């Protein structure tokens, strides 16, 4: 599965952005899709994930501000980000993971940069 993320940009603190990630094929068999981010000098961290059944998981730092959604018909996953803070500045990566007979397959998009100015 190839993932193409878009929607990043420069926004002022308190603003909103919507990230979108399109998969190259059906995501109906993808168990978990989500977003991760990596700020300069920091490790990549989970931001939000959503299972095929619609269960969502969020990092504590974004709860109440970010919403993850997926559209299996359109093969997309989105991240609606509101009340953005400068500490949300990072490169955001789309991720897809699925269970296989071999174990677990992970797929990553190329990343889209989000910069929040104070």
C-alpha positions as CSV (number, residue, x, y, z in Angstrom):
1,X,0.0,0.0,0.0
2,X,1.3,3.4,-0.9
3,X,0.2,6.4,1.2
4,X,0.1,10.0,0.0
5,X,-0.4,12.6,2.7
6,X,-1.3,16.2,2.2
7,X,-2.7,19.2,3.9
8,X,0.2,20.5,6.0
9,X,1.2,24.1,6.1
10,X,1.9,27.1,8.2
11,X,-0.8,28.2,10.6
12,X,-1.0,30.5,13.6
13,X,-1.6,29.2,17.1
14,X,-5.2,28.5,17.7
15,X,-5.9,27.8,14.1
16,X,-6.9,24.6,12.3
17,X,-5.6,22.3,9.6
18,X,-7.0,19.1,8.1
19,X,-4.5,16.5,6.9
20,X,-5.6,13.8,4.5
21,X,-3.9,10.6,3.4
22,X,-4.9,8.6,0.3
23,X,-4.1,5.0,-0.1
24,X,-3.2,3.5,-3.4
25,X,-5.6,0.6,-2.9
26,X,-8.5,-0.5,-0.7
27,X,-7.9,0.0,3.0
28,X,-10.7,-2.3,4.0
29,X,-8.2,-5.0,5.0
30,X,-6.0,-2.4,6.9
31,X,-6.5,-3.1,10.6
32,X,-5.3,0.2,11.9
33,X,-4.7,3.5,10.2
34,X,-3.3,6.6,11.8
35,X,-1.1,9.6,12.1
36,X,2.3,9.9,13.7
37,X,4.5,13.0,14.0
38,X,8.2,13.8,14.4
39,X,9.3,17.1,15.7
40,X,12.9,18.3,15.1
41,X,15.3,16.5,17.5
42,X,12.6,14.2,18.8
43,X,11.4,10.7,18.2
44,X,8.4,9.9,16.1
45,X,5.3,9.6,18.2
46,X,1.8,8.4,17.7
47,X,-0.8,11.1,17.3
48,X,-4.0,9.3,16.6
49,X,-5.1,5.9,15.2
50,X,-8.4,4.4,14.1
51,X,-9.2,0.7,13.6
52,X,-11.2,-0.8,10.9
53,X,-14.1,-1.0,13.4
54,X,-13.8,2.7,14.1
55,X,-12.1,2.6,17.5
56,X,-10.0,5.7,18.0
57,X,-6.9,6.3,20.1
58,X,-5.3,9.6,20.7
59,X,-2.1,10.9,22.3
60,X,-2.9,12.7,25.5
61,X,-1.4,15.9,24.1
62,X,-4.0,16.1,21.3
63,X,-7.1,14.7,23.0
64,X,-10.1,17.1,22.5
65,X,-8.3,19.0,19.8
66,X,-7.6,16.4,17.0
67,X,-10.1,14.0,15.4
68,X,-9.1,11.1,13.2
69,X,-11.4,9.6,10.7
70,X,-11.2,7.0,7.9
71,X,-13.3,6.4,4.8
72,X,-13.0,2.9,3.6
73,X,-15.0,3.7,0.5
74,X,-12.6,6.5,-0.5
75,X,-9.5,4.7,0.9
76,X,-8.6,7.8,2.9
77,X,-7.8,8.7,6.5
78,X,-7.9,12.2,7.8
79,X,-6.8,14.2,10.8
80,X,-8.7,17.3,11.7
81,X,-6.6,19.5,13.9
82,X,-8.0,22.4,15.9
83,X,-6.7,24.7,18.5
84,X,-3.2,24.1,17.2
85,X,-0.2,24.9,19.4
86,X,3.4,25.6,18.6
87,X,4.3,22.3,20.1
88,X,2.2,20.6,17.4
89,X,4.9,21.7,14.9
90,X,6.2,18.5,13.3
91,X,6.3,16.4,10.2
92,X,3.1,14.3,10.2
93,X,3.2,10.8,8.8
94,X,0.3,8.7,7.7
95,X,0.5,5.0,8.7
96,X,-1.3,1.8,7.8
97,X,-0.9,-1.5,9.6
98,X,-2.4,-4.8,9.1
99,X,-2.2,-8.4,10.4
100,X,-0.7,-10.9,8.0
101,X,0.2,-14.6,8.1
102,X,3.8,-13.4,8.7
103,X,2.9,-11.1,11.5
104,X,2.4,-7.4,11.0
105,X,2.9,-5.1,7.9
106,X,3.5,-1.4,8.4
107,X,3.2,1.2,5.6
108,X,4.2,4.8,5.8
109,X,3.5,7.9,3.8
110,X,6.1,10.5,2.9
111,X,5.1,13.0,5.6
112,X,3.6,16.4,5.5
113,X,5.0,19.3,7.4
114,X,2.9,21.3,9.9
115,X,4.3,24.5,11.4
116,X,2.3,26.4,14.1
117,X,3.5,29.9,14.8
118,X,3.0,31.6,18.1
